[in-house]
Amino acid sequence: MEQRLANTWHMTVNEQEFIKTALLSGIRVGGRGLMDYRDLIIEIGGEDGYSYVQLGQTHVMGFVTGQLVKPFRDRQNEGLLAIYTEFSPMADLTFEDGRPGESAVELGRIIDRGLRESRAVDTESLCVLAGKLVWSIRVDLHILDNGGNLVDAANIAALAALMTFQRPECTLGGEDGLDVIVHSPEEREPLPLIVHHLPIAVTFAFITDDNIAVIDPTYYEEALMNGRMVVTVNANQDVCAIQKAGGVGVPHAVVLNCLQTAAQKAADITNMIQNAVELYNKKRYDHKIKHLPSLEALDIDPAVKAWEHESQSMCEKSELSQQMQNLALQRSAISECIDVETKELSSTAMVDASCNRSTRFIGGPLCWDPYSKGVDLELLKVSLASLGKVMYKKENEQISERHLRSGEAMERNIPVQVLTGDSDVGLHTSKVKTLKDAVKPRNKRKVSSAVSKS
């Protein structure tokens, strides 16, 4: 408080009176209302556990690290959580380099109380080996520029950094099962922290003699304030902590009004933090690249190198042999197709030959055995079906040819072979028979009995 109250010498009397008069009229210098926040920007990126928060002219950077340490004697199965703040002279002229001042210690205690007392972070999940090794989580908050309300900005930066931090996974091994093995990110996926809820710190400043309450005070408003109250509350409207600084008294009704307003602001800030974390996780998963250790940096034995070269050559040979086998299979498939085509052609030729030898189709050749291994039943069915169609077509063609030949012979007086029903022998004539042929000539007639008797 002493360092912040020392900043009043930057302001003139006219500036102080102007700010107080505006607050009495319900107006703030920046154009905001009495219960309005400044523009809040949350950036998460670069590395896991890194966050950057800008609240108006206040800039804060948060960074989370972890290491394996020995637990406390009274809490041997719980991890550790510590908050460290750094006030750089670059942020404010009143900040001194080196040992943290009173304001830095107060800021760290307010944030630590809100996280620790509400048990927002599950410290039992940070235990690796009870009584021997636990994870110690350290949150470093760097104040880059002091534009007022450092508590709220630093609290948001700490929560955003904790939400994106991931610790390496540890397992137990060895003969007795008590050796701790820390796995690298290339071996196993790191584990995030278990955060049950987000305790949001909301700062109220009481200015003027009437103790007008304003939210998110600026650098100049803090120089004029008579007192301050920090309410830490989560989105479920659970009050995690309350810190009151300054000697001014605050009525009970004002405190209740501040709690209701803090609950509403906490829900809005929680949504902003969750949206920023989800956006960061999506980008991390989209651009995730596992960096494997380089083999060139390792000292490999010559025998191992020779074995790798031999294995590589064997792999190449196996790939070549596989390609040769594939080519052989393709050739065999092509030859089988050609054999099937030749068999179909030969079966067609055999059908034609059998058609020339026989006038009627009485079935397939007797020498074919449908149950033998050398004959395909499906191919045999197709060939027999085609044979029946060919024989039927051949019979029709032969009948039509016979009719045509008989008609031409009648027109040209060509002798035709006549078949009798009793025998297969035919009589050949040189011309067509008529009625004159039925009458015998006189020289061949028999002499009547009367003439012979005379």
Secondary structure, DSSP 8 states (H G I E B T S, - for coil): -HHHHGGGGGS-HHHHHHHHHHHHTT--TTS--TT----EEEEE-SSTTEEEEEETTEEEEEEEEEEEE---SS-TT--EEEEEEEE-TTT-TT--SSS--HHHHHHHHHHHHHHHHTT-B-SGGGEEETTTEEEEEEEEEEEEE--S-HHHHHHHHHHHHHHH-EE--EEEESSSS-EEEE--TTTS--EE--B----EEEEEEEETTTTEEEES--HHHHHH-SEEEEEEE-TT--EEEEEEESS----HHHHHHHHHHHHHHHHHHHHHHHHHHHHHHHHHHHT-------STTS---HHHHHHHHHHHHHHHHHHHHHHHHHHHHHHHHHHHHHHHHHHHHHHHHHHHHHHHH-SS---S-TT--TTSTTS-HHHHHHHHHHHHHHHHHHHHHHHHHHHHHHHHHHHHT-------SS-S-----SS---SGGGS--GGGS---HHHHH-
